[in-house]
Amino acid sequence: MNIELNKALAIFDIEATGLSVTNDRIVELAVVKINPDGSQENYLQRFNPEIPIPKEVSEIHGIYQEDINDCPTLKEALPELEAFLEGCDFAGYNSNKFDLPMLAEELLRVESTFDLTQQKHIDVQNIFHKMEQRTLIAAYKFYCNKDLKNAHTALADAQATWEVLDAQIDKYDELKSDVAFLDEFSRHGNMKRADFAGRLAYNKDMEVIYNFGKNKNKTVEEVHKTEPGYYGWMIDADFPLYTKQVLRKEMDRIKNKNLAKNKEQFENKLDALQNKFKK
């Protein structure tokens, strides 16, 4: 094993009803957990998404409506899943763009208290694209010299992702084997995201900024001053729940800062008046 682990690494893959983080639901979740001693544990669970799976999507991942009608919902399976993931860092293939935002959205939807922000997140695809720029099947062939059988099944993809990550660390001298380095290296772009979907980010001063559209690279505070309705539009629009949660927290921080500033100004004026009358 080439990676250095201080805690378990959960390599996960999701199959869903579609690609919309806000509207679609998870139908299968597979996790290959690599422990610091190199031992491996697997978790595989199908869920009843409580919405229909489009036929064209079923034809891609092979999971049809009749396959999941009797499966537990994510909420019902949550205690076992949270226990399995407790204390893990995360890794996946294209996970920063899809699997991680999807999982975060689903956890919020079922009111889970599991905090994904406390873990490192390695995106194997971003490492691959920075090094070779190909697909998972090609990556598996390139790094592992094996054909990927049962592609687009969650457990096979998660297992292949783990083998590719391990081979990447072995192949490239510039890749450090610790999770913190791989987390940073596998991020898409140089900016640190504030939310999993990448709609919000942090600038060099660690201020929350918009990371898309006409206000890209502007701070939330700056936009609120010039266009106060933009915040409300985002809250009401079809953005992920976690994105909205981060945005609300930032807006609360801004309001509290302004309240403290106004209070300080009021107290200074009051002190000035009191001193004037004393004279």
Stockholm file with secondary structure:
# STOCKHOLM 1.0

chainA/1-279         MNIELNKALAIFDIEATGLSVTNDRIVELAVVKINPDGSQENYLQRFNPEIPIPKEVSEIHGIYQEDINDCPTLKEALPELEAFLEGCDFAGYNSNKFDLPMLAEELLRVESTFDLTQQKHIDVQNIFHKMEQRTLIAAYKFYCNKDLKNAHTALADAQATWEVLDAQIDKYDELKSDVAFLDEFSRHGNMKRADFAGRLAYNKDMEVIYNFGKNKNKTVEEVHKTEPGYYGWMIDADFPLYTKQVLRKEMDRIKNKNLAKNKEQFENKLDALQNKFKK
#=GR chainA/1-279 SS CCSBCSSCEEEEEEEESSSCTTTCCEEEEEEEEECTTSCEEEEEEECCCSSCCCHHHHHHHCCCHHHHTTSCCHHHHHHHHHHHHTTCEEEESSIIIIIHHHHHHHHHHTTCCCCGGGSCEEEHHHHHHHHTCCCHHHHHHHHHCSCCTTTTSHHHHHHHHHHHHHHHHHHCTTSCSBHHHHHHHTSSSSSEESSTTSSEEECTTCCEEECSGGGTTCBHHHHHHHCTHHHHHHHHSSCCHHHHHHHHHHHHHHHHHHHHHHHHHHHHHHHHHHHHHHC
#=GC SS_cons         CCSBCSSCEEEEEEEESSSCTTTCCEEEEEEEEECTTSCEEEEEEECCCSSCCCHHHHHHHCCCHHHHTTSCCHHHHHHHHHHHHTTCEEEESSIIIIIHHHHHHHHHHTTCCCCGGGSCEEEHHHHHHHHTCCCHHHHHHHHHCSCCTTTTSHHHHHHHHHHHHHHHHHHCTTSCSBHHHHHHHTSSSSSEESSTTSSEEECTTCCEEECSGGGTTCBHHHHHHHCTHHHHHHHHSSCCHHHHHHHHHHHHHHHHHHHHHHHHHHHHHHHHHHHHHHC
//
